[in-house]
Amino acid sequence: MVTASLSNYRQSPRKVRVVADLVRGKSIDKAIEALEFAGKRAALPIKKLILSAVANAESQGLVKADLTVSSIRIDQGVVMKRMMPRARGRGFPIKKRTSHVKVVLSSKNVVK
């Protein structure tokens, strides 16, 4: 079990979860292929995060071909609060949301 994490990614968790659902439970090669053709902004950071987790696994002596994305979790990060001027001197709140992404890779159980 190997992990990699990305903190305070500047996109809302709701949008990042759509991309995370594409790769959950897939092998590394199929996950990377799915992310290359996803067409979403969050696909590139998640792809880089998975490749980082693969590098962590290889440093521990695991083989890339045996790895799968066992879990990928998207949590809400820090919410930056801004104000937009509105009519009659009022202010309208803007919430700039961030995400925490955690990827866990596990080795397949190879039965011979």
Contacts in CASP RR format, 6 or more apart in sequence:
PFRMAT RR
TARGET T0000
AUTHOR 0000-0000-0000
METHOD contacts of the structure
MODEL  1
MVTASLSNYRQSPRKVRVVADLVRGKSIDKAIEALEFAGKRAALPIKKLI
LSAVANAESQGLVKADLTVSSIRIDQGVVMKRMMPRARGRGFPIKKRTSH
VKVVLSSKNVVK
1 70 0 8 1.000
1 104 0 8 1.000
1 105 0 8 1.000
1 106 0 8 1.000
2 53 0 8 1.000
2 56 0 8 1.000
2 57 0 8 1.000
2 60 0 8 1.000
2 62 0 8 1.000
2 67 0 8 1.000
2 104 0 8 1.000
2 105 0 8 1.000
2 106 0 8 1.000
3 53 0 8 1.000
3 56 0 8 1.000
3 102 0 8 1.000
3 103 0 8 1.000
3 104 0 8 1.000
3 105 0 8 1.000
4 49 0 8 1.000
4 50 0 8 1.000
4 52 0 8 1.000
4 53 0 8 1.000
4 56 0 8 1.000
4 102 0 8 1.000
4 103 0 8 1.000
5 49 0 8 1.000
5 100 0 8 1.000
5 101 0 8 1.000
5 102 0 8 1.000
5 103 0 8 1.000
6 45 0 8 1.000
6 49 0 8 1.000
6 99 0 8 1.000
6 100 0 8 1.000
6 101 0 8 1.000
6 102 0 8 1.000
7 77 0 8 1.000
7 100 0 8 1.000
8 77 0 8 1.000
8 78 0 8 1.000
8 98 0 8 1.000
8 99 0 8 1.000
8 100 0 8 1.000
9 16 0 8 1.000
9 42 0 8 1.000
9 45 0 8 1.000
9 98 0 8 1.000
9 99 0 8 1.000
9 100 0 8 1.000
9 101 0 8 1.000
10 96 0 8 1.000
10 98 0 8 1.000
11 41 0 8 1.000
11 42 0 8 1.000
11 97 0 8 1.000
11 98 0 8 1.000
11 99 0 8 1.000
12 97 0 8 1.000
12 99 0 8 1.000
13 74 0 8 1.000
13 75 0 8 1.000
13 76 0 8 1.000
13 77 0 8 1.000
13 97 0 8 1.000
13 99 0 8 1.000
15 40 0 8 1.000
15 41 0 8 1.000
15 42 0 8 1.000
16 42 0 8 1.000
16 46 0 8 1.000
16 74 0 8 1.000
16 99 0 8 1.000
16 101 0 8 1.000
17 74 0 8 1.000
18 40 0 8 1.000
18 42 0 8 1.000
19 35 0 8 1.000
19 38 0 8 1.000
19 40 0 8 1.000
19 42 0 8 1.000
19 43 0 8 1.000
19 46 0 8 1.000
20 42 0 8 1.000
20 46 0 8 1.000
20 72 0 8 1.000
20 73 0 8 1.000
20 74 0 8 1.000
20 101 0 8 1.000
22 31 0 8 1.000
22 34 0 8 1.000
22 35 0 8 1.000
22 38 0 8 1.000
23 31 0 8 1.000
23 34 0 8 1.000
23 35 0 8 1.000
23 46 0 8 1.000
23 50 0 8 1.000
23 69 0 8 1.000
23 72 0 8 1.000
24 69 0 8 1.000
24 71 0 8 1.000
24 72 0 8 1.000
25 31 0 8 1.000
25 68 0 8 1.000
25 69 0 8 1.000
25 70 0 8 1.000
26 34 0 8 1.000
26 68 0 8 1.000
26 69 0 8 1.000
27 67 0 8 1.000
27 68 0 8 1.000
27 69 0 8 1.000
27 108 0 8 1.000
28 50 0 8 1.000
28 54 0 8 1.000
28 64 0 8 1.000
28 65 0 8 1.000
28 67 0 8 1.000
28 68 0 8 1.000
28 69 0 8 1.000
28 105 0 8 1.000
29 65 0 8 1.000
31 50 0 8 1.000
31 69 0 8 1.000
32 47 0 8 1.000
32 50 0 8 1.000
32 51 0 8 1.000
35 43 0 8 1.000
35 44 0 8 1.000
35 46 0 8 1.000
35 47 0 8 1.000
35 50 0 8 1.000
36 43 0 8 1.000
36 47 0 8 1.000
45 101 0 8 1.000
46 72 0 8 1.000
46 101 0 8 1.000
46 103 0 8 1.000
49 101 0 8 1.000
49 103 0 8 1.000
50 69 0 8 1.000
50 103 0 8 1.000
50 105 0 8 1.000
53 103 0 8 1.000
53 104 0 8 1.000
53 105 0 8 1.000
54 64 0 8 1.000
54 67 0 8 1.000
54 105 0 8 1.000
57 64 0 8 1.000
57 67 0 8 1.000
57 105 0 8 1.000
58 64 0 8 1.000
62 107 0 8 1.000
66 107 0 8 1.000
66 108 0 8 1.000
66 110 0 8 1.000
67 105 0 8 1.000
67 106 0 8 1.000
67 107 0 8 1.000
67 108 0 8 1.000
68 105 0 8 1.000
68 106 0 8 1.000
68 107 0 8 1.000
68 108 0 8 1.000
69 103 0 8 1.000
69 104 0 8 1.000
69 105 0 8 1.000
70 104 0 8 1.000
70 105 0 8 1.000
70 106 0 8 1.000
71 102 0 8 1.000
71 103 0 8 1.000
71 104 0 8 1.000
72 101 0 8 1.000
72 102 0 8 1.000
72 103 0 8 1.000
72 104 0 8 1.000
73 101 0 8 1.000
73 102 0 8 1.000
73 104 0 8 1.000
74 99 0 8 1.000
74 100 0 8 1.000
74 101 0 8 1.000
75 99 0 8 1.000
75 100 0 8 1.000
75 102 0 8 1.000
76 97 0 8 1.000
76 98 0 8 1.000
76 99 0 8 1.000
76 100 0 8 1.000
77 97 0 8 1.000
77 98 0 8 1.000
77 99 0 8 1.000
77 100 0 8 1.000
78 98 0 8 1.000
79 95 0 8 1.000
79 96 0 8 1.000
79 97 0 8 1.000
79 98 0 8 1.000
80 95 0 8 1.000
80 96 0 8 1.000
80 98 0 8 1.000
81 93 0 8 1.000
81 94 0 8 1.000
81 95 0 8 1.000
81 96 0 8 1.000
82 93 0 8 1.000
82 94 0 8 1.000
82 95 0 8 1.000
82 96 0 8 1.000
83 91 0 8 1.000
83 92 0 8 1.000
83 93 0 8 1.000
83 94 0 8 1.000
84 91 0 8 1.000
84 92 0 8 1.000
84 93 0 8 1.000
84 94 0 8 1.000
85 91 0 8 1.000
85 92 0 8 1.000
86 92 0 8 1.000
END
